[in-house]
Amino acid sequence: MHIYAAILFFCAGISVTLAGLAWHRPLAQGSRVLSFLLLAVAWTTMAHGLGLTAATLSAKVLWNHVEYAGLVFFSPLMLGASLFFAGKGRWLRPTLAAAILLIPLLRLIANWTNSLHGLYHQQVWLESSGPYTMLAWERGPLYLPFILYSYLLTACSIGIVLRYRHPRQGPARIRLALLALAFVS
């Protein structure tokens, strides 16, 4: 097993544990959204690790599709967690949540159906120039708009956290700094 894959599996286990801890704190604002975000991180991390261990192009593409089932929800869930953390969770009404999730769902569909149209990735191949054989691709015309949308949601998430929670001292300030750091990374 690749050492990098083992590290990813370990990190996925930590994310699942943290998701469980967040889930069992239902009175904490945004704990459920944070739990879903951590589960998406765990799902993506585990799938990426399994993709590293795959040997064939078709197996790596399959694990890439599995990975995307969690990856596309990072930014929307970050935005939801930010709104709850900032005390603005009431803004996240079902219609707004559905609108925010529409583009990530389209991104997921574009990735999963790419072999039919080539609009997300124009060409896919195995790249073995480093220590691991990796999946490589030439980006299609849909790739950049989806990535920009994801970056926009991430920037909004960071902005919301920094704008609405500005503690002067103590543990709240440390939590804010850790949350902002997690979102940036």
Phi and psi in degrees as GROMACS dihedral restraints (atoms count N, CA, C in turn):
[ dihedral_restraints ]
;  ai    aj    ak    al  type     phi  dphi    fc
    3     4     5     6     1   -67.3    20    10
    4     5     6     7     1   140.0    20    10
    6     7     8     9     1   -63.3    20    10
    7     8     9    10     1   -36.6    20    10
    9    10    11    12     1   -64.0    20    10
   10    11    12    13     1   -40.0    20    10
   12    13    14    15     1   -63.7    20    10
   13    14    15    16     1   -41.0    20    10
   15    16    17    18     1   -62.2    20    10
   16    17    18    19     1   -40.9    20    10
   18    19    20    21     1   -63.2    20    10
   19    20    21    22     1   -41.0    20    10
   21    22    23    24     1   -63.2    20    10
   22    23    24    25     1   -41.1    20    10
   24    25    26    27     1   -63.7    20    10
   25    26    27    28     1   -40.5    20    10
   27    28    29    30     1   -62.0    20    10
   28    29    30    31     1   -45.5    20    10
   30    31    32    33     1   -64.4    20    10
   31    32    33    34     1   -37.0    20    10
   33    34    35    36     1   -62.8    20    10
   34    35    36    37     1   -40.2    20    10
   36    37    38    39     1   -62.7    20    10
   37    38    39    40     1   -40.8    20    10
   39    40    41    42     1   -62.8    20    10
   40    41    42    43     1   -43.2    20    10
   42    43    44    45     1   -63.1    20    10
   43    44    45    46     1   -40.0    20    10
   45    46    47    48     1   -64.9    20    10
   46    47    48    49     1   -41.9    20    10
   48    49    50    51     1   -61.3    20    10
   49    50    51    52     1   -46.4    20    10
   51    52    53    54     1   -64.8    20    10
   52    53    54    55     1   -36.7    20    10
   54    55    56    57     1   -62.5    20    10
   55    56    57    58     1   -40.7    20    10
   57    58    59    60     1   -63.9    20    10
   58    59    60    61     1   -41.2    20    10
   60    61    62    63     1   -64.1    20    10
   61    62    63    64     1   -41.6    20    10
   63    64    65    66     1   -67.0    20    10
   64    65    66    67     1   -38.5    20    10
   66    67    68    69     1   -62.5    20    10
   67    68    69    70     1   -35.8    20    10
   69    70    71    72     1   -85.0    20    10
   70    71    72    73     1    14.2    20    10
   72    73    74    75     1  -121.2    20    10
   73    74    75    76     1    63.0    20    10
   75    76    77    78     1   -65.4    20    10
   76    77    78    79     1   -20.0    20    10
   78    79    80    81     1   -80.2    20    10
   79    80    81    82     1   -19.9    20    10
   81    82    83    84     1   -73.8    20    10
   82    83    84    85     1   128.6    20    10
   84    85    86    87     1   -57.6    20    10
   85    86    87    88     1   127.4    20    10
   87    88    89    90     1    77.9    20    10
   88    89    90    91     1     9.2    20    10
   90    91    92    93     1   -64.2    20    10
   91    92    93    94     1   -35.5    20    10
   93    94    95    96     1   -70.0    20    10
   94    95    96    97     1   -41.4    20    10
   96    97    98    99     1   -63.9    20    10
   97    98    99   100     1   -43.0    20    10
   99   100   101   102     1   -61.3    20    10
  100   101   102   103     1   -38.9    20    10
  102   103   104   105     1   -62.5    20    10
  103   104   105   106     1   -44.1    20    10
  105   106   107   108     1   -64.5    20    10
  106   107   108   109     1   -38.0    20    10
  108   109   110   111     1   -61.9    20    10
  109   110   111   112     1   -45.0    20    10
  111   112   113   114     1   -65.8    20    10
  112   113   114   115     1   -35.5    20    10
  114   115   116   117     1   -67.2    20    10
  115   116   117   118     1   -37.4    20    10
  117   118   119   120     1   -64.7    20    10
  118   119   120   121     1   -39.3    20    10
  120   121   122   123     1   -63.1    20    10
  121   122   123   124     1   -45.1    20    10
  123   124   125   126     1   -62.4    20    10
  124   125   126   127     1   -44.9    20    10
  126   127   128   129     1   -59.2    20    10
  127   128   129   130     1   -49.0    20    10
  129   130   131   132     1   -65.5    20    10
  130   131   132   133     1   -42.4    20    10
  132   133   134   135     1   -63.9    20    10
  133   134   135   136     1   -44.8    20    10
  135   136   137   138     1   -63.6    20    10
  136   137   138   139     1   -45.4    20    10
  138   139   140   141     1   -64.4    20    10
  139   140   141   142     1   -37.5    20    10
  141   142   143   144     1   -64.9    20    10
  142   143   144   145     1   -41.8    20    10
  144   145   146   147     1   -61.8    20    10
  145   146   147   148     1   -42.8    20    10
  147   148   149   150     1   -66.9    20    10
  148   149   150   151     1   -33.5    20    10
  150   151   152   153     1   -64.9    20    10
  151   152   153   154     1   -34.0    20    10
  153   154   155   156     1   -65.5    20    10
  154   155   156   157     1   -34.3    20    10
  156   157   158   159     1   -81.1    20    10
  157   158   159   160     1   -14.2    20    10
  159   160   161   162     1   -70.2    20    10
  160   161   162   163     1   146.9    20    10
  162   163   164   165     1  -105.1    20    10
  163   164   165   166     1   -27.7    20    10
  165   166   167   168     1  -103.5    20    10
  166   167   168   169     1   161.4    20    10
  168   169   170   171     1   -61.5    20    10
  169   170   171   172     1   -44.5    20    10
  171   172   173   174     1   -64.2    20    10
  172   173   174   175     1   -37.6    20    10
  174   175   176   177     1   -68.4    20    10
  175   176   177   178     1   -40.2    20    10
  177   178   179   180     1   -67.0    20    10
  178   179   180   181     1   -37.6    20    10
  180   181   182   183     1   -65.3    20    10
  181   182   183   184     1   -41.2    20    10
  183   184   185   186     1   -59.4    20    10
  184   185   186   187     1   -47.9    20    10
  186   187   188   189     1   -68.3    20    10
  187   188   189   190     1   -28.6    20    10
  189   190   191   192     1   -64.8    20    10
  190   191   192   193     1   -40.6    20    10
  192   193   194   195     1   -64.7    20    10
  193   194   195   196     1   -41.7    20    10
  195   196   197   198     1   -64.1    20    10
  196   197   198   199     1   -42.4    20    10
  198   199   200   201     1   -59.5    20    10
  199   200   201   202     1   -42.0    20    10
  201   202   203   204     1   -64.3    20    10
  202   203   204   205     1   -23.8    20    10
  204   205   206   207     1   -62.2    20    10
  205   206   207   208     1   -22.5    20    10
  207   208   209   210     1  -103.2    20    10
  208   209   210   211     1   -38.8    20    10
  210   211   212   213     1   -58.8    20    10
  211   212   213   214     1   -42.0    20    10
  213   214   215   216     1   -66.3    20    10
  214   215   216   217     1   -16.5    20    10
  216   217   218   219     1   -96.0    20    10
  217   218   219   220     1    -2.8    20    10
  219   220   221   222     1   -54.4    20    10
  220   221   222   223     1   -57.8    20    10
  222   223   224   225     1   -64.0    20    10
  223   224   225   226     1   -45.7    20    10
  225   226   227   228     1   -62.1    20    10
  226   227   228   229     1   -38.9    20    10
  228   229   230   231     1   -70.0    20    10
  229   230   231   232     1   -34.9    20    10
  231   232   233   234     1   -62.0    20    10
  232   233   234   235     1   -42.1    20    10
  234   235   236   237     1   -63.2    20    10
  235   236   237   238     1   -43.6    20    10
  237   238   239   240     1   -61.6    20    10
  238   239   240   241     1   -45.2    20    10
  240   241   242   243     1   -63.2    20    10
  241   242   243   244     1   -39.4    20    10
  243   244   245   246     1   -62.9    20    10
  244   245   246   247     1   -44.3    20    10
  246   247   248   249     1   -62.0    20    10
  247   248   249   250     1   -43.3    20    10
  249   250   251   252     1   -67.1    20    10
  250   251   252   253     1   -42.5    20    10
  252   253   254   255     1   -60.9    20    10
  253   254   255   256     1   -36.4    20    10
  255   256   257   258     1   -82.2    20    10
  256   257   258   259     1     0.8    20    10
  258   259   260   261     1    78.5    20    10
  259   260   261   262     1    18.5    20    10
  261   262   263   264     1  -115.0    20    10
  262   263   264   265     1    25.5    20    10
  264   265   266   267     1   -59.7    20    10
  265   266   267   268     1   -25.4    20    10
  267   268   269   270     1   -65.6    20    10
  268   269   270   271     1   -20.3    20    10
  270   271   272   273     1   -67.2    20    10
  271   272   273   274     1   -24.8    20    10
  273   274   275   276     1   -85.7    20    10
  274   275   276   277     1    71.9    20    10
  276   277   278   279     1   -77.0    20    10
  277   278   279   280     1   159.3    20    10
  279   280   281   282     1   -54.7    20    10
  280   281   282   283     1   -38.7    20    10
  282   283   284   285     1   -67.9    20    10
  283   284   285   286     1   -39.0    20    10
  285   286   287   288     1   -67.5    20    10
  286   287   288   289     1   -42.4    20    10
  288   289   290   291     1   -60.4    20    10
  289   290   291   292     1   -42.3    20    10
  291   292   293   294     1   -63.3    20    10
  292   293   294   295     1   -41.0    20    10
  294   295   296   297     1   -64.9    20    10
  295   296   297   298     1   -41.3    20    10
  297   298   299   300     1   -64.9    20    10
  298   299   300   301     1   -35.9    20    10
  300   301   302   303     1   -80.9    20    10
  301   302   303   304     1   -13.9    20    10
  303   304   305   306     1   -60.3    20    10
  304   305   306   307     1   -49.4    20    10
  306   307   308   309     1   -63.7    20    10
  307   308   309   310     1   -45.7    20    10
  309   310   311   312     1   -60.3    20    10
  310   311   312   313     1   -36.5    20    10
  312   313   314   315     1   -65.9    20    10
  313   314   315   316     1   -39.5    20    10
  315   316   317   318     1   -64.7    20    10
  316   317   318   319     1   -36.5    20    10
  318   319   320   321     1   -63.6    20    10
  319   320   321   322     1   -43.2    20    10
  321   322   323   324     1   -61.9    20    10
  322   323   324   325     1   -45.3    20    10
  324   325   326   327     1   -63.0    20    10
  325   326   327   328     1   -42.8    20    10
  327   328   329   330     1   -60.9    20    10
  328   329   330   331     1   -39.8    20    10
  330   331   332   333     1   -67.8    20    10
  331   332   333   334     1   -46.4    20    10
  333   334   335   336     1   -67.5    20    10
  334   335   336   337     1   -30.6    20    10
  336   337   338   339     1  -103.7    20    10
  337   338   339   340     1    14.4    20    10
  339   340   341   342     1   -57.3    20    10
  340   341   342   343     1   -33.4    20    10
  342   343   344   345     1   -64.3    20    10
  343   344   345   346     1   -18.6    20    10
  345   346   347   348     1   -85.9    20    10
  346   347   348   349     1   -27.6    20    10
  348   349   350   351     1  -132.1    20    10
  349   350   351   352     1   -23.0    20    10
  351   352   353   354     1    65.6    20    10
  352   353   354   355     1    22.3    20    10
  354   355   356   357     1   -85.5    20    10
  355   356   357   358     1   -21.5    20    10
  357   358   359   360     1   -91.5    20    10
  358   359   360   361     1   -48.7    20    10
  360   361   362   363     1  -127.3    20    10
  361   362   363   364     1   126.7    20    10
  363   364   365   366     1   -81.3    20    10
  364   365   366   367     1   -31.5    20    10
  366   367   368   369     1  -148.1    20    10
  367   368   369   370     1   139.6    20    10
  369   370   371   372     1  -127.4    20    10
  370   371   372   373     1   135.4    20    10
  372   373   374   375     1  -152.3    20    10
  373   374   375   376     1   171.8    20    10
  375   376   377   378     1   -94.6    20    10
  376   377   378   379     1   133.9    20    10
  378   379   380   381     1  -115.0    20    10
  379   380   381   382     1   119.1    20    10
  381   382   383   384     1  -118.5    20    10
  382   383   384   385     1    34.9    20    10
  384   385   386   387     1   -80.5    20    10
  385   386   387   388     1   -20.2    20    10
  387   388   389   390     1  -104.7    20    10
  388   389   390   391     1  -161.3    20    10
  390   391   392   393     1   -71.6    20    10
  391   392   393   394     1   -18.9    20    10
  393   394   395   396     1  -123.5    20    10
  394   395   396   397     1   148.5    20    10
  396   397   398   399     1   -81.3    20    10
  397   398   399   400     1   118.9    20    10
  399   400   401   402     1  -113.9    20    10
  400   401   402   403     1   156.3    20    10
  402   403   404   405     1   -80.5    20    10
  403   404   405   406     1   128.9    20    10
  405   406   407   408     1  -125.2    20    10
  406   407   408   409     1   155.6    20    10
  408   409   410   411     1  -154.1    20    10
  409   410   411   412     1   158.1    20    10
  411   412   413   414     1   -98.4    20    10
  412   413   414   415     1   124.9    20    10
  414   415   416   417     1   -67.0    20    10
  415   416   417   418     1   140.5    20    10
  417   418   419   420     1   -93.9    20    10
  418   419   420   421     1   179.2    20    10
  420   421   422   423     1   -66.7    20    10
  421   422   423   424     1   -22.3    20    10
  423   424   425   426     1   -84.2    20    10
  424   425   426   427     1   -15.5    20    10
  426   427   428   429     1   -62.3    20    10
  427   428   429   430     1   -52.5    20    10
  429   430   431   432     1   -62.5    20    10
  430   431   432   433     1   -46.5    20    10
  432   433   434   435     1   -59.7    20    10
  433   434   435   436     1   -38.5    20    10
  435   436   437   438     1   -66.3    20    10
  436   437   438   439     1   -41.8    20    10
  438   439   440   441     1   -65.5    20    10
  439   440   441   442     1   -42.2    20    10
  441   442   443   444     1   -63.0    20    10
  442   443   444   445     1   -38.5    20    10
  444   445   446   447     1   -62.9    20    10
  445   446   447   448     1   -42.8    20    10
  447   448   449   450     1   -62.4    20    10
  448   449   450   451     1   -44.1    20    10
  450   451   452   453     1   -64.1    20    10
  451   452   453   454     1   -38.2    20    10
  453   454   455   456     1   -62.3    20    10
  454   455   456   457     1   -45.6    20    10
  456   457   458   459     1   -63.4    20    10
  457   458   459   460     1   -39.0    20    10
  459   460   461   462     1   -64.8    20    10
  460   461   462   463     1   -44.1    20    10
  462   463   464   465     1   -62.8    20    10
  463   464   465   466     1   -41.3    20    10
  465   466   467   468     1   -62.3    20    10
  466   467   468   469     1   -40.0    20    10
  468   469   470   471     1   -60.9    20    10
  469   470   471   472     1   -47.1    20    10
  471   472   473   474     1   -64.2    20    10
  472   473   474   475     1   -43.6    20    10
  474   475   476   477     1   -61.2    20    10
  475   476   477   478     1   -41.2    20    10
  477   478   479   480     1   -63.8    20    10
  478   479   480   481     1   -45.7    20    10
  480   481   482   483     1   -60.8    20    10
  481   482   483   484     1   -45.0    20    10
  483   484   485   486     1   -73.8    20    10
  484   485   486   487     1   -29.7    20    10
  486   487   488   489     1   -78.4    20    10
  487   488   489   490     1   -45.1    20    10
  489   490   491   492     1   -95.1    20    10
  490   491   492   493     1   -14.0    20    10
  492   493   494   495     1  -125.4    20    10
  493   494   495   496     1   103.5    20    10
  495   496   497   498     1  -129.8    20    10
  496   497   498   499     1    68.5    20    10
  498   499   500   501     1   -67.3    20    10
  499   500   501   502     1   146.0    20    10
  501   502   503   504     1   -83.5    20    10
  502   503   504   505     1   -31.8    20    10
  504   505   506   507     1  -157.1    20    10
  505   506   507   508     1   173.2    20    10
  507   508   509   510     1    79.5    20    10
  508   509   510   511     1  -166.4    20    10
  510   511   512   513     1   -62.6    20    10
  511   512   513   514     1   -30.8    20    10
  513   514   515   516     1   -62.8    20    10
  514   515   516   517     1   -36.7    20    10
  516   517   518   519     1   -67.5    20    10
  517   518   519   520     1   -38.6    20    10
  519   520   521   522     1   -65.8    20    10
  520   521   522   523     1   -43.8    20    10
  522   523   524   525     1   -60.2    20    10
  523   524   525   526     1   -42.6    20    10
  525   526   527   528     1   -59.9    20    10
  526   527   528   529     1   -47.6    20    10
  528   529   530   531     1   -61.4    20    10
  529   530   531   532     1   -41.4    20    10
  531   532   533   534     1   -66.8    20    10
  532   533   534   535     1   -40.7    20    10
  534   535   536   537     1   -65.0    20    10
  535   536   537   538     1   -46.1    20    10
  537   538   539   540     1   -62.2    20    10
  538   539   540   541     1   -40.8    20    10
  540   541   542   543     1   -63.6    20    10
  541   542   543   544     1   -41.9    20    10
  543   544   545   546     1   -62.5    20    10
  544   545   546   547     1   -40.6    20    10
  546   547   548   549     1   -67.9    20    10
  547   548   549   550     1   -36.8    20    10
  549   550   551   552     1   -68.8    20    10
  550   551   552   553     1   -37.8    20    10
